[in-house]
Amino acid sequence: MADAHDVRRLALALPHVVEIDSDGFDFRVGNKGFVWSYPERLPGRPRVIRTDVAVLYVGDEAEKQALLLGEPERFFTTPAYDGLPLVMLRLETVDADRLAELVTDAWRMRAPDELAADLDDPS
């Protein structure tokens, strides 16, 4: 079972990552977000930052739908994210290895080419 500490550890281990000050976690590469805490919005109530749920950048709508349909116990979305390549992940449903894969994939999709090369060649 993963948690916000695992997200932080994994994200900060990637090159060129910046953590944005927030009530939860919020990580960027090349000034582009790739994983952050889910800002839950319920009608008539203030926004709540959920550190038990990570918002992850995915490649495209096809990948988003594959995750949502293939693993509905792990991934979900809301109407606010319709048309965006983002999914929400229930952290308690994944282990650290799977979380590392998801965070790294999100990083790769958001990192500019000149920075992405540093993941495979950190020298």
Secondary structure by P-SEA (a helix, b strand, c coil): cccaaaaaaaaaacccccccccccbbbbccccccccccccccccccbbbbccbbbbbcccaaaaaaaaaacccccccccccccccbbbbccccccaaaaaaaaaaaaaacccaaaaaaaaccc
